[in-house]
Amino acid sequence: MNEEEARAYIAAGDVPRETLDRLDAFVALLADENERQNLIAASTLPLIWSRHIVDSAQLIQLAPSEGAWLDLGSGPGFPGLIVAALTNRPTILVEERARRVAFLHAAAAVLDVKVDIRQQRVERASDLPPIAVISARAFAPLPRLFAVAAPLANKDTVWVLPKGRSAAAELEEAAATWQGDFRIEPSVTDPEAAIIVARAVRAKGDR
């Protein structure tokens, strides 16, 4: 997927012109801040719409349409800020690093979205509403992700986890100690990349 195709993918979702303009402003903000802290790989800046924005937006179609969305290790706001900008659903961003949290606040203002940004470790997250969706992008290998985040989920929580080309291998590793309803979906941005979608995630032996 090239950048023209990526912008067309977003626009095809009946996204208002104002939202597209705010996404452009967000891209400019991220590019500027990326010179001060490594939010995304510099090599992906020319491909930001396909590699990051559409890569985030595609998760929306794999998740239930209602309920709180929890994004772990939000970093530069992918996918959490994009989900909030395109859906206006309750979105919680958990990020440990102070400089990235400051960027998330600035980016949320540019995108004109109300999100709950929390500076804390994932395993210390508390006082959460019932979570409908958990996302995490470049956060941790699947077994560790489940270990730290499973207490935040319930049996109906849907996990949408972009895992690139390592999806099948990570799922196979996790299956040694974790069970649930798992499937692998292809990514629209890269034919070799994939997204793990899971529900009812629990440690083996748990009911």
C-alpha positions in Angstrom: 0.0 0.0 0.0 1.4 3.4 -1.0 0.6 6.7 0.6 -2.0 7.7 -1.9 -3.8 4.4 -1.4 -3.5 4.8 2.4 -5.1 8.2 2.4 -7.9 6.9 0.1 -8.4 4.0 2.6 -9.0 6.5 5.4 -11.2 8.8 3.3 -13.3 5.8 2.1 -14.6 5.4 5.7 -16.7 8.6 5.4 -14.2 10.5 7.5 -15.0 14.2 7.7 -12.7 16.7 5.9 -12.0 18.2 9.3 -10.7 14.9 10.7 -8.4 14.4 7.7 -7.0 17.9 8.2 -6.4 17.1 11.9 -4.6 13.9 10.9 -2.4 15.9 8.6 -1.7 18.3 11.5 -0.9 15.3 13.7 1.5 13.9 11.1 3.3 17.3 11.0 3.5 17.4 14.8 4.9 13.8 15.0 7.5 14.5 12.3 8.7 17.6 14.2 8.8 15.8 17.6 10.5 12.8 16.0 13.6 15.0 15.7 13.8 15.2 19.5 12.7 11.8 20.5 12.5 8.5 18.6 8.7 8.1 18.3 8.8 6.1 15.1 11.7 4.9 12.9 12.8 7.9 10.7 12.8 5.6 7.7 9.0 5.2 8.0 8.2 9.0 8.1 7.7 9.1 4.3 5.3 6.2 4.6 3.5 7.4 7.8 -0.1 7.0 6.4 0.4 3.4 5.3 2.9 2.2 7.9 1.2 3.8 10.9 -2.2 5.5 10.3 -3.8 2.8 8.2 -2.0 0.1 10.1 -3.8 1.5 13.2 -7.2 2.2 11.6 -7.6 -1.3 10.2 -7.9 -2.6 13.7 -11.2 -0.9 14.2 -13.0 -3.3 11.8 -11.7 -6.3 13.8 -13.1 -5.1 17.1 -16.5 -4.6 18.6 -18.0 -1.2 17.8 -18.8 -0.2 21.4 -17.1 -0.1 24.7 -13.9 1.2 26.1 -10.7 0.7 24.1 -7.5 0.3 26.0 -4.2 0.9 24.2 -1.0 -0.3 25.9 2.4 1.2 25.4 0.8 3.9 23.3 4.1 5.7 22.5 3.4 8.0 19.5 -0.3 7.2 19.7 -0.6 4.2 17.4 -3.1 2.8 17.4 -4.9 4.5 20.3 -5.0 8.1 19.0 -6.1 7.0 15.5 -8.9 4.9 17.0 -10.1 7.9 19.0 -9.9 10.2 16.1 -11.9 7.9 13.8 -14.5 6.5 16.2 -14.9 9.0 19.1 -15.2 6.0 21.5 -13.9 6.0 25.0 -10.1 5.4 24.7 -7.5 4.9 27.4 -3.8 5.2 26.5 -1.3 3.7 28.9 2.3 4.9 28.4 5.1 4.8 31.0 7.6 7.3 29.5 7.1 10.9 30.5 8.2 12.5 27.2 5.9 10.3 25.2 3.0 11.1 27.6 3.7 14.8 27.0 3.6 14.2 23.2 0.3 12.2 23.6 -1.3 15.2 25.3 -0.1 17.5 22.6 -1.2 15.2 19.8 -4.7 14.6 21.4 -5.1 18.4 21.4 -4.2 18.6 17.7 -6.6 15.8 16.8 -9.3 17.3 19.1 -10.0 14.1 20.8 -10.8 13.4 24.5 -8.7 10.5 25.6 -7.7 9.2 29.1 -3.9 9.3 29.0 -2.2 7.5 31.9 1.5 7.6 32.7 2.1 4.3 34.4 3.3 0.7 33.9 0.6 -1.5 32.4 0.7 -3.9 35.3 -0.2 -1.0 37.6 -3.2 0.2 35.6 -6.3 0.3 37.8 -9.7 2.0 38.2 -10.5 1.0 34.6 -14.0 0.7 33.2 -15.0 -2.7 31.6 -12.6 -3.0 28.7 -14.1 -4.0 25.3 -10.9 -3.9 23.3 -7.2 -4.1 24.1 -4.6 -3.1 21.5 -0.8 -3.0 21.7 1.6 -2.3 18.9 5.3 -3.0 19.3 4.8 -3.3 23.1 5.9 -6.8 24.1 6.1 -10.4 22.8 2.7 -12.1 23.0 3.4 -14.3 26.1 4.6 -11.3 28.2 1.8 -9.1 26.8 -0.8 -11.6 28.0 0.9 -12.0 31.4 0.9 -8.2 32.2 -2.4 -7.3 30.6 -4.7 -10.3 31.2 -5.8 -9.0 34.6 -7.2 -5.9 32.8 -9.4 -7.9 30.5 -12.6 -10.0 31.0 -13.9 -13.0 29.1 -15.6 -10.8 26.5 -12.6 -8.5 25.9 -11.3 -8.6 22.3 -7.5 -8.2 21.8 -6.4 -6.8 18.4 -2.7 -7.0 18.2 -0.7 -6.1 15.1 2.3 -8.4 15.1 3.8 -7.9 11.6 5.5 -11.0 10.2 6.0 -12.6 13.6 2.3 -13.2 14.3 2.2 -17.0 13.7 5.4 -17.6 15.6 4.4 -15.5 18.6 1.0 -17.2 18.8 2.6 -20.6 18.7 4.9 -19.6 21.6 2.0 -18.1 23.6 -0.1 -21.2 23.1 2.2 -23.2 25.4 1.0 -21.3 28.4 -2.2 -19.3 27.3 -5.5 -20.4 25.9 -8.4 -18.6 24.3 -10.1 -18.0 21.0 -7.4 -17.0 18.6 -7.3 -16.1 14.9 -4.8 -14.4 12.6 -6.0 -11.8 10.2 -4.0 -10.4 7.2 -2.9 -6.8 7.3 -4.2 -4.5 4.6 -0.8 -2.6 4.6 1.6 -5.5 4.1 0.7 -8.9 2.6 3.3 -10.5 4.8 2.1 -8.9 8.0 -0.7 -10.1 10.3 -2.9 -9.2 13.2 -3.7 -11.5 16.1 -7.3 -11.3 17.2 -8.1 -13.0 20.5 -11.0 -13.4 23.0 -11.4 -15.2 26.3 -7.6 -15.1 26.9 -6.6 -16.9 30.1 -3.7 -18.9 31.4 -3.8 -22.6 30.7 -5.5 -24.4 33.6 -7.7 -21.4 34.4 -11.5 -21.7 33.7 
